């Protein structure tokens, strides 16, 4: 599976961005993780391609939304009400796994896209 993510940029606090992730092969789940400078990579959101279920980290719940365009095999991360603490490199991930209440990453990653939120 190859993933291509895009859509990052610079936005003011309270603004919105939409990230895209296009997969070359079949996936059962798609996820987004992010990594801020000096911090570990963390789970943001996930989407099950078969059932269309969505999952979100508590830090983004109510602000971020995942959607999918089946025809384009593309998953989107709609980010609203952005905060400076959302600043990070965002990575698309194929087939993340849920263990209990913790999402762990699958083996395939996009190249990452920078999101910077200014205060």
C-alpha positions as CSV (number, residue, x, y, z in Angstrom):
1,X,0.0,0.0,0.0
2,X,1.2,3.4,-0.9
3,X,-0.2,6.5,0.7
4,X,0.0,10.1,-0.4
5,X,-1.2,12.8,2.0
6,X,-1.5,16.5,1.4
7,X,-3.3,19.6,2.4
8,X,-1.4,21.1,5.3
9,X,-0.5,24.7,5.6
10,X,-0.4,27.8,7.9
11,X,-3.7,28.9,9.4
12,X,-4.7,31.2,12.2
13,X,-6.2,29.9,15.4
14,X,-9.9,29.2,14.9
15,X,-9.4,28.5,11.2
16,X,-9.9,25.3,9.2
17,X,-7.9,23.0,7.0
18,X,-8.6,19.8,5.1
19,X,-6.1,17.0,4.8
20,X,-6.3,14.4,2.1
21,X,-4.9,10.9,2.0
22,X,-5.1,8.8,-1.2
23,X,-4.3,5.0,-0.9
24,X,-3.0,3.0,-3.8
25,X,-4.2,-0.3,-2.5
26,X,-7.1,-1.7,-0.4
27,X,-7.2,-0.9,3.3
28,X,-9.6,-1.9,6.0
29,X,-9.0,1.1,8.1
30,X,-7.3,4.5,7.6
31,X,-5.9,6.6,10.3
32,X,-4.3,10.0,11.0
33,X,-1.5,10.5,13.5
34,X,0.5,13.6,14.2
35,X,3.9,14.5,15.7
36,X,4.7,17.9,17.2
37,X,8.3,19.0,17.7
38,X,9.9,17.2,20.7
39,X,6.9,14.9,21.2
40,X,5.9,11.4,20.3
41,X,3.7,10.6,17.4
42,X,0.1,10.4,18.6
43,X,-3.2,9.1,17.3
44,X,-5.7,11.7,15.9
45,X,-8.5,9.9,14.1
46,X,-9.4,6.6,12.3
47,X,-12.0,5.5,9.8
48,X,-13.1,1.9,9.0
49,X,-13.5,1.5,5.3
50,X,-16.0,-1.3,5.5
51,X,-18.4,0.0,8.1
52,X,-17.7,3.7,7.9
53,X,-17.1,4.0,11.7
54,X,-15.0,6.9,12.9
55,X,-12.9,7.3,16.0
56,X,-11.2,10.4,17.4
57,X,-8.7,11.4,20.0
58,X,-10.3,13.3,22.9
59,X,-8.1,16.3,22.0
60,X,-9.8,16.7,18.6
61,X,-13.3,15.3,19.2
62,X,-15.9,17.8,18.1
63,X,-13.5,19.7,16.0
64,X,-12.1,17.2,13.5
65,X,-14.1,15.0,11.2
66,X,-13.0,12.1,8.9
67,X,-14.8,11.4,5.6
68,X,-14.1,9.3,2.6
69,X,-14.5,9.5,-1.2
70,X,-14.8,5.9,-2.3
71,X,-14.4,6.7,-6.0
72,X,-11.1,8.4,-5.4
73,X,-10.0,5.9,-2.6
74,X,-9.3,9.1,-0.6
75,X,-9.9,9.8,3.1
76,X,-10.1,13.4,4.3
77,X,-9.5,14.9,7.7
78,X,-11.5,18.1,8.1
79,X,-10.0,20.2,10.9
80,X,-12.0,23.0,12.3
81,X,-11.5,25.4,15.2
82,X,-7.8,24.8,15.0
83,X,-5.6,25.6,18.0
84,X,-1.9,26.4,18.2
85,X,-1.5,23.0,20.0
86,X,-2.7,21.3,16.8
87,X,0.6,22.4,15.2
88,X,2.3,19.2,14.0
89,X,3.3,17.1,11.1
90,X,0.2,15.0,10.2
91,X,0.7,11.5,8.8
92,X,-1.8,9.3,7.1
93,X,-1.6,5.6,8.1
94,X,-3.0,2.4,6.6
95,X,-4.7,-0.2,8.8
96,X,-4.1,1.1,12.3
97,X,-5.2,-1.3,15.0
98,X,-7.4,-0.7,18.1
99,X,-6.2,-2.5,21.2
100,X,-8.7,-1.9,24.0
101,X,-9.0,1.9,23.8
102,X,-5.6,2.6,22.3
103,X,-5.0,3.0,18.6
104,X,-1.6,1.8,17.3
105,X,-0.2,2.5,13.8
106,X,-0.1,0.1,10.9
107,X,2.9,-0.5,8.7
108,X,2.3,2.0,5.9
109,X,2.6,5.8,6.2
110,X,2.2,8.8,4.0
111,X,5.1,11.2,3.8
112,X,3.5,13.7,6.2
113,X,2.1,17.2,5.8
114,X,2.9,20.1,8.0
115,X,0.0,21.9,9.8
116,X,0.9,25.2,11.6
117,X,-1.6,27.1,13.6
118,X,-0.6,30.6,14.7
119,X,-2.1,32.3,17.7
